[in-house]
Amino acid sequence: MFIASLAIIIGLGLLVWSADRFVDGAAVLAKHFKLPPLLIGIVIVGFGTSAPEMVVSAMAAIDGIPGLALGNAIGSNITNIGLVLGITAVLCPITIHSKIIKNEFPLLIFIMLFSGYLFFDDALSTFDAYLLLTGFMLVIIWSVTAALRDRSDTSNPECSEDLRSPPILLRREIIWLIVGLVVLIGSSRLLLWGAVEIVSAFGVSDLVIGLTIVAVGTSLPELTTTIAAVRKGNHDIAIGNLIGSNMFNILGVVGLTGAIAPITSIPVEVMTRDWPIMLASTLILLMMLYRSSKGGYIFRREGFLLLAIYFSYNIYLLYDVLPTKYNT
């Protein structure tokens, strides 16, 4: 048990480090090829912070534990809104003023509703998975097109300032990019091994492990990126990063999982407990954003509300799981 716990701690640490190196290397390469700063922010940062979820879920699907992969995707979305955005808002109220949020958020709601429609028959077929992956590619194409069309968006100077760095040898960045990817895969394997050992020892379902331990671990890049963006005054990037990450989690992570190993029996708790919480958290955030869309804030009290929702959900998970284990 000690070794499994240590494996999870080391795996999470390496996961965050490697994701950071991967994103930095990709951003420098993108700058080298003179890609627009907003395009770097949307695609590189948004996709890069979802890389841990995608790699961990792919490994879980290959290992025959799709429940953990599905729990990781849904749990990461709940964690992004409740824990990541909640902590960020408590540390510093978040200013909302970008029109791009109004365009992306309805799309996020649609993606979540569509995923619920696919989960409704308690299965995720290969065809369903390819639908999600097609949506994933369409969202990337839409993001790229929007970035190229509107280079004067207010996020551009923020991205430019954030990505401005001293000259770095291209060869070194390529090496770091490869190292980051290799460590990302290796740390994911280590994290999964530790999670599976704990599942076996405590009898907790792989779905719950994915919703909690693994979801928090793979959401750490979003946490560090969001706090850093808000500290630098790049509030739109912080919100946009979370919205983009949540889109990628549903379309990319769940789609990739189903493409590798179709889920023939989705646990009933997903549609009665976890998916509704994910949707409700998103709708609550939507109300905050639209109330604040005319130059307002997500205040600290709203950050505490998001944290309360997140911890209440996790306490309910604990309450729901422990009786199954100890009352038999």
Secondary structure as UniProt FT lines:
FT   HELIX           2..32
FT   TURN            33..34
FT   HELIX           37..39
FT   HELIX           40..45
FT   HELIX           46..49
FT   HELIX           51..62
FT   TURN            63..64
FT   HELIX           66..79
FT   HELIX           80..84
FT   HELIX           85..91
FT   STRAND          94..95
FT   HELIX           100..119
FT   TURN            120..121
FT   HELIX           126..149
FT   TURN            151..152
FT   HELIX           155..163
FT   HELIX           170..202
FT   HELIX           206..209
FT   HELIX           210..214
FT   HELIX           215..218
FT   HELIX           220..231
FT   TURN            232..233
FT   HELIX           235..248
FT   HELIX           249..254
FT   HELIX           255..260
FT   HELIX           268..269
FT   HELIX           270..274
FT   HELIX           275..292
FT   TURN            293..295
FT   STRAND          297..298
FT   HELIX           300..326
//
